[in-house]
Amino acid sequence: MDFGALPPEINSARIYSGPGSRPLMQAAAAWQRLANELTATAASYSSVISGLTGDDWLGPSALSMAAAAVPYVAWMRATAASAEQAAA
């Protein structure tokens, strides 16, 4: 469908009425759930890494594991922010 071929008010009416509005809201809710899950998982990973490297596991191998896991946690946080933006 070429949205540029129709006036904006017709495109808007088609999006916000009928079956078009429900799938958009469901997609936004799914993006928000994904953002929430990624945020919670990143927080959990950070907590586990801190606990391991601070209490239970000391030395160079602990630092190596933490260095390997930190970029993954950063990726989860960045992806959560992108998912939250998509949900808005």
Residue, then its C-alpha position, 0 to 999 in steps of 0.5 A: m500500500d502506498f501511503g503517500a498516495l492518500p491524504p494524511e487524514i485518510n491514512s490516520a483514520r485507517i490506522y486508528s479505527g477498525p482492526g488497525s488500532r488493536p495490533l498497533m497497541q498489542a505491538a507496543a505492549a509487546w515491545q514494553r514487555l521486552a524492554n522490561e524483561l531485558t532491564a530485569t535481566a541486565a540488573s540480575y546479571s549485574s547483581v550476580i557479577s558483583g556478587l561473584t567478583g566481590d565475595d565468592w570469586l577473587g583473582p584474575s579469573a574473576l576479573s576476566m569473567a566480569a570483563a567478558a560479561v560487562p559488554y553483554v550487560a551493556w548490550m541488554r541495557a541498550t537494547a532495552a532502551s531501544a525496545e522502550q523507545a519502540a513501545a512509546 
